[in-house]
Amino acid sequence: MPKRSKKHAFWERGYLSHGYWLGKDRVGVVKLGPKNEWDGVYRWQAGNRAGEASTLAEAKRGVEQAVLFGTTQLPLFQNEAPK
């Protein structure tokens, strides 16, 4: 039986942003403001969670934790009707 390779998430730098990718799906992003008007705050978003950080490392950590939390949490509400 062939071994299935597990997808590993990785960071990719973009223009005024950093994306967190899992295969071909972008699961999170850290955005900077416009070049001349940037206020020094890194804004991050992953799924339905968002936040702000003062350093890029803190913002990336926030994205990684939000993605990890989203994949390890059990779904609270199912689309199935109760039996």
Contacts in CASP RR format, 6 or more apart in sequence:
PFRMAT RR
TARGET T0000
AUTHOR 0000-0000-0000
METHOD contacts of the structure
MODEL  1
MPKRSKKHAFWERGYLSHGYWLGKDRVGVVKLGPKNEWDGVYRWQAGNRA
GEASTLAEAKRGVEQAVLFGTTQLPLFQNEAPK
7 22 0 8 1.000
7 23 0 8 1.000
8 22 0 8 1.000
9 20 0 8 1.000
9 21 0 8 1.000
9 22 0 8 1.000
9 23 0 8 1.000
9 27 0 8 1.000
9 64 0 8 1.000
9 67 0 8 1.000
10 20 0 8 1.000
10 21 0 8 1.000
11 18 0 8 1.000
11 19 0 8 1.000
11 20 0 8 1.000
11 21 0 8 1.000
11 60 0 8 1.000
12 18 0 8 1.000
12 19 0 8 1.000
12 21 0 8 1.000
13 19 0 8 1.000
16 31 0 8 1.000
16 32 0 8 1.000
16 33 0 8 1.000
16 34 0 8 1.000
16 35 0 8 1.000
17 29 0 8 1.000
17 30 0 8 1.000
17 31 0 8 1.000
17 32 0 8 1.000
18 29 0 8 1.000
18 30 0 8 1.000
18 56 0 8 1.000
18 60 0 8 1.000
19 26 0 8 1.000
19 28 0 8 1.000
19 29 0 8 1.000
19 30 0 8 1.000
20 26 0 8 1.000
20 27 0 8 1.000
20 28 0 8 1.000
20 29 0 8 1.000
20 30 0 8 1.000
20 46 0 8 1.000
20 60 0 8 1.000
20 63 0 8 1.000
20 64 0 8 1.000
20 67 0 8 1.000
21 27 0 8 1.000
22 67 0 8 1.000
27 46 0 8 1.000
27 47 0 8 1.000
27 67 0 8 1.000
28 44 0 8 1.000
28 45 0 8 1.000
28 46 0 8 1.000
28 47 0 8 1.000
28 63 0 8 1.000
28 66 0 8 1.000
28 67 0 8 1.000
29 44 0 8 1.000
29 45 0 8 1.000
29 46 0 8 1.000
29 63 0 8 1.000
30 42 0 8 1.000
30 43 0 8 1.000
30 44 0 8 1.000
30 56 0 8 1.000
30 59 0 8 1.000
30 60 0 8 1.000
30 63 0 8 1.000
31 42 0 8 1.000
31 43 0 8 1.000
31 44 0 8 1.000
31 45 0 8 1.000
32 38 0 8 1.000
32 40 0 8 1.000
32 42 0 8 1.000
32 43 0 8 1.000
33 39 0 8 1.000
33 43 0 8 1.000
40 54 0 8 1.000
41 52 0 8 1.000
41 53 0 8 1.000
41 54 0 8 1.000
42 52 0 8 1.000
42 53 0 8 1.000
42 54 0 8 1.000
42 55 0 8 1.000
42 56 0 8 1.000
42 58 0 8 1.000
42 59 0 8 1.000
43 50 0 8 1.000
43 51 0 8 1.000
43 52 0 8 1.000
43 59 0 8 1.000
44 50 0 8 1.000
44 51 0 8 1.000
44 52 0 8 1.000
44 53 0 8 1.000
44 59 0 8 1.000
44 60 0 8 1.000
44 62 0 8 1.000
44 63 0 8 1.000
44 66 0 8 1.000
45 51 0 8 1.000
45 63 0 8 1.000
46 62 0 8 1.000
46 63 0 8 1.000
46 66 0 8 1.000
46 67 0 8 1.000
47 66 0 8 1.000
47 67 0 8 1.000
47 70 0 8 1.000
49 66 0 8 1.000
49 69 0 8 1.000
51 59 0 8 1.000
51 62 0 8 1.000
52 59 0 8 1.000
53 59 0 8 1.000
53 61 0 8 1.000
53 62 0 8 1.000
END
